[in-house]
Structure formats: structure tokens, C-alpha cells
Amino acid sequence: MATSKIKKGDTVRVIAGKDKDKEGKVTLVDRKSGKVTVEGINMRTKHTKPSAANQNGGIVNVEGPIDASNVMLMVNGQPTRVGFKVENGKKVRVAKKTGEVIDK
């Protein structure tokens, strides 16, 4: 399977859709469907039944997945495309804008 350009914990900027130009941290990456979930982006309302975790139930706001092609990685406060390079026998992500290695 190919290496993903976006990983959990990355800060990204939304470049398309209703939340365009918003930034957030990636909380989940689904490589099979090519979607990512970002904090505070693509908020949905979900109706929940009462449970042990949520005693009252009711309407809860949750983040929905967004296509990975609609987000761009932020490096040093700048949105950048991502490339790959082999360094010391290890494949690492590289910021196209600055040329610096993202994965340390």
C-alpha cells in the first residue's frame, strides 16, 4: 500500500468545500476510502440514545470525514504540497514549498 501524504496529528488547511480556509488537526485517516477527519471541520449533528457514557442522550455535534484531496498540509504556517524522498534508507515526507523533511 502507498504511503499516505496526510497522517494523524498533522495540521491541515481545507482548500475546498463549505469549510474552505479553516485549519485543524487530523484526528483520523481512512486510507481505504481516502478520507480524513479534522477537528472542528465538517461538523454534523448526531442524535444519540442515552448510554453509560452519555446519560441524557440528545443531539451531539461530531466531525464528519472530508476527502483527503480537499486538505493541504501546513508546514511552518504555510500550506504546501507533499513529496517523498529516501533518506538513510527510509522513505520520508518532504514539503515541496521549502524542501524540508516533515518526518523526523
N, C-alpha and C positions, 0 to 999 in steps of 0.2 A: 504494500500500500504506500502511496506517496506521502511525503512529509507535509504536514499542514502549515500554511503560512500564518494562520492565526492560532494562538494557543490560549488555554485557560490562564487568566491572570493578566493578559495583555490589555493595555489601554487602547481603545479604538475610537474612531470618529465615523459616524454614519454619513455616507455620501449620497444616499438615495432614499426616497420614501418620506413618510409623514414626519419622521424624527430627524430629518436631514440637519447636519451640522451639530448634532448633540454628541457628547463624548461620554464614555463609560468604560467599566472594567468587564471583561469577558468572564462569565461565570460558568458557562457550559459550551462545549464544542461537540456537535454531532457530525462526525466525518462522513457517515453513511449518507445522510440527506443533504450535507453541505450547508448546515445552518449553525448559527451561533446564538447564544443568549447573552444579552448585555444588561448590566444593572441600569434600571430606570428607563430603558428603551423598549418601545413596542408594548406598552402596558395594556393588559387585558383585565376585565372584571370576571371573576370566577365565583360561582355560587357554591358554597361548601356546606356540607351537613355537619352537625355537631359531632365532635370526636374527642378523644382524650387530649390531643394537642390543642384543639380549638373548641372550647366548651360551648360557646354560643353559636358557632357556625356563622352563616350570613354571607355577605358579599365581600370578597377579598381581591385586591389588585395584585396581579402577578405579571412577570415579564414573559413575553412570548418570543419564540425564536424568530430570527431575521436571517436572510440569506447571507452567506459569508462574502459574496461578491458586492454586497451593499455596505460593507465596512472597510475602513482603511486603518492600518496600524499606525499608532502615534509613537514617534521616537524623538525624545528631547523636545516635546511640544509641537512637533511638525508631522503632518501626515505624510507617509511615504509608502512606496511600493516595496515588496519584499522579494529578494532573490536568494539564491543558495550558493554556498561555496564550501569546498572541502578544505578544512584547516586541521593540520596534525592528524590526518586520517579520520576526522569527524565532520559530518555534514552540519553546517551552521547556517542560520538565517542572517542575511545581510540587508541593511537599509539601502535602497537604490539611490536615495537623495544624497546621503552623506558617505556611503560606502563603509560605514562602521558595522561591526559584528553585533547583532542583537543578543544572541545566546552566548552567555559567558561560560 
